[in-house]
Amino acid sequence: MGYQGGTVVQQQILFKMLLAKHVN
């Protein structure tokens, strides 16, 4: 999963969403 031209904020949001999904 490689996003080209993606902002760091977007990546952080995705990471947080993934973490939340993993925890729940």
Secondary structure as GFF3:
##gff-version 3
##sequence-region A 1 24
A	DSSP	alpha_helix	8	23	.	.	.	ID=ss1
###
